[in-house]
Amino acid sequence: MPVESPAANGPLARRIPKTGEAIPAVGLGTWQVFDVASDAKEKAQARETLKVFAELDGRVIDSSPMYGSSESVTGELAAALGLKAKLFVATKVWTSGRQAGIRQMEDSMRKLRVERLDLMQVHNLVDAPTHLATLRDWKNAGDIDFVQVNYSLAEPEADRRLLAAAADSRTAVIVNRPFAEGAMFRRVRDKPLPAWAEGIGCASWAQFFLKWILGHPAVTCAIPGTRNPKHVADNLSSASGPLPDEAMRRRMSVYFESL
Ligand SMILES: NC(=O)c1ccc[n+]([C@@H]2O[C@H](COP(=O)([O-])OP(=O)(O)OC[C@H]3O[C@@H](n4cnc5c(N)ncnc54)[C@H](OP(=O)(O)O)[C@@H]3O)[C@@H](O)[C@H]2O)c1
């Protein structure tokens, strides 16, 4: 997959193989962290996180009707911050049946306050053939552009077959759970980064984990979830500077396994 050369200090971007559009390689997940409609303090944190995300050139934001109020909070905050034109909005359909799917996808667009979605995914492949037929009608094109899968140092199974198959079929890959829902931070708590991590531009464990993911050429975009503005800046930093090559990725994996 062609890798965009980052501009002077700009973040790494990768092309969606079938459309040619380049998107920043680190996005933002909203599961739990943006499901905050009923809590003013948490909503303010989400607003600040989204603001910092956009200021640092983040664009890809991932939601789902399964994530409670996350879609409507994302739509409300993006509108309030004037970001609607800037974001690459991805959500999912998570129901059975053609009409139910259409209703849910239309509902998602209303909640996210967009006239069109940049990416619609079938959550956990629930009734995928039905929804793919609808989406093909809507898109008037014949193929799948993206898959979304969990992939991390703690859950590396996707690189057995799926990532290579995606690259072969020119399918873009969104990586979810890049920190195994945060469990990876508990594993490295109180443990310093190895000295050699500096050589690949890692100043934090989050950057170590994300750079390992972005070092796989089949990965288009990783979407760490956070409602913490400092964490979103930390995560976006991983899309700048050097990326590990295959030998370095192996070294990182061996090191992580030893912890
Ligand atoms: N989990 C799934 O099964 C699943 C399935 C489908 C899609 N997705 C999508 O993928 C996204 C990402 O997955 P995820 O949210 O489940 O897990 P994740 O991104 O692997 O981990 C999220 C956790 O990491 C913490 N975190 C984030 N950045 C950090 C940093 N720089 N330093 C320290 N801690 C940090 C967050 O806490 P703070 O808020 O404190 O930063 C949060 O607890 C979801 O939000 C969703 O959009 C997930």
PDBQT file of the ligand as one rigid body, heavy atoms in Angstrom, charges set to zero:
ROOT
HETATM    1  N1  LIG A 301     -13.356  -2.898  21.712  1.00  0.00    +0.000 N 
HETATM    2  C1  LIG A 301     -13.965  -3.425  20.678  1.00  0.00    +0.000 C 
HETATM    3  O1  LIG A 301     -14.321  -4.626  20.689  1.00  0.00    +0.000 OA
HETATM    4  C2  LIG A 301     -14.245  -2.617  19.441  1.00  0.00    +0.000 A 
HETATM    5  C3  LIG A 301     -14.961  -3.236  18.469  1.00  0.00    +0.000 A 
HETATM    6  C4  LIG A 301     -15.237  -2.543  17.317  1.00  0.00    +0.000 A 
HETATM    7  C5  LIG A 301     -14.769  -1.256  17.168  1.00  0.00    +0.000 A 
HETATM    8  N2  LIG A 301     -14.078  -0.619  18.144  1.00  0.00    +0.000 N 
HETATM    9  C6  LIG A 301     -13.619   0.768  17.887  1.00  0.00    +0.000 C 
HETATM   10  O2  LIG A 301     -12.213   0.861  18.159  1.00  0.00    +0.000 OA
HETATM   11  C7  LIG A 301     -11.983   1.941  19.059  1.00  0.00    +0.000 C 
HETATM   12  C8  LIG A 301     -10.739   1.655  19.887  1.00  0.00    +0.000 C 
HETATM   13  O3  LIG A 301     -10.885   0.489  20.659  1.00  0.00    +0.000 OA
HETATM   14  P1  LIG A 301     -11.167   0.561  22.230  1.00  0.00    +0.000 P 
HETATM   15  O4  LIG A 301     -11.619   1.952  22.583  1.00  0.00    +0.000 OA
HETATM   16  O5  LIG A 301     -12.050  -0.568  22.555  1.00  0.00    +0.000 OA
HETATM   17  O6  LIG A 301      -9.761   0.242  22.896  1.00  0.00    +0.000 OA
HETATM   18  P2  LIG A 301      -8.291   0.899  22.822  1.00  0.00    +0.000 P 
HETATM   19  O7  LIG A 301      -8.269   2.036  21.870  1.00  0.00    +0.000 OA
HETATM   20  O8  LIG A 301      -7.371  -0.250  22.608  1.00  0.00    +0.000 OA
HETATM   21  O9  LIG A 301      -8.070   1.419  24.318  1.00  0.00    +0.000 OA
HETATM   22  C9  LIG A 301      -8.818   2.473  24.845  1.00  0.00    +0.000 C 
HETATM   23  C10 LIG A 301      -8.305   2.720  26.257  1.00  0.00    +0.000 C 
HETATM   24  O10 LIG A 301      -6.958   3.181  26.199  1.00  0.00    +0.000 OA
HETATM   25  C11 LIG A 301      -6.831   4.378  26.980  1.00  0.00    +0.000 C 
HETATM   26  N3  LIG A 301      -5.884   5.261  26.272  1.00  0.00    +0.000 N 
HETATM   27  C12 LIG A 301      -6.031   5.799  25.030  1.00  0.00    +0.000 A 
HETATM   28  N4  LIG A 301      -4.959   6.521  24.687  1.00  0.00    +0.000 NA
HETATM   29  C13 LIG A 301      -4.101   6.445  25.728  1.00  0.00    +0.000 A 
HETATM   30  C14 LIG A 301      -2.809   6.988  25.974  1.00  0.00    +0.000 A 
HETATM   31  N5  LIG A 301      -2.178   7.740  25.066  1.00  0.00    +0.000 N 
HETATM   32  N6  LIG A 301      -2.208   6.723  27.179  1.00  0.00    +0.000 NA
HETATM   33  C15 LIG A 301      -2.836   5.972  28.102  1.00  0.00    +0.000 A 
HETATM   34  N7  LIG A 301      -4.075   5.427  27.930  1.00  0.00    +0.000 NA
HETATM   35  C16 LIG A 301      -4.689   5.665  26.750  1.00  0.00    +0.000 A 
HETATM   36  C17 LIG A 301      -8.198   4.978  27.066  1.00  0.00    +0.000 C 
HETATM   37  O11 LIG A 301      -8.388   5.665  28.280  1.00  0.00    +0.000 OA
HETATM   38  P3  LIG A 301      -8.510   7.282  28.344  1.00  0.00    +0.000 P 
HETATM   39  O12 LIG A 301      -9.895   7.636  27.906  1.00  0.00    +0.000 OA
HETATM   40  O13 LIG A 301      -8.197   7.565  29.774  1.00  0.00    +0.000 OA
HETATM   41  O14 LIG A 301      -7.458   7.834  27.420  1.00  0.00    +0.000 OA
HETATM   42  C18 LIG A 301      -9.108   3.735  27.009  1.00  0.00    +0.000 C 
HETATM   43  O15 LIG A 301      -9.303   3.210  28.304  1.00  0.00    +0.000 OA
HETATM   44  C19 LIG A 301     -13.307   2.029  19.857  1.00  0.00    +0.000 C 
HETATM   45  O16 LIG A 301     -13.426   3.262  20.559  1.00  0.00    +0.000 OA
HETATM   46  C20 LIG A 301     -14.311   1.833  18.761  1.00  0.00    +0.000 C 
HETATM   47  O17 LIG A 301     -14.494   3.029  18.013  1.00  0.00    +0.000 OA
HETATM   48  C21 LIG A 301     -13.788  -1.296  19.282  1.00  0.00    +0.000 A 
ENDROOT
TORSDOF 0
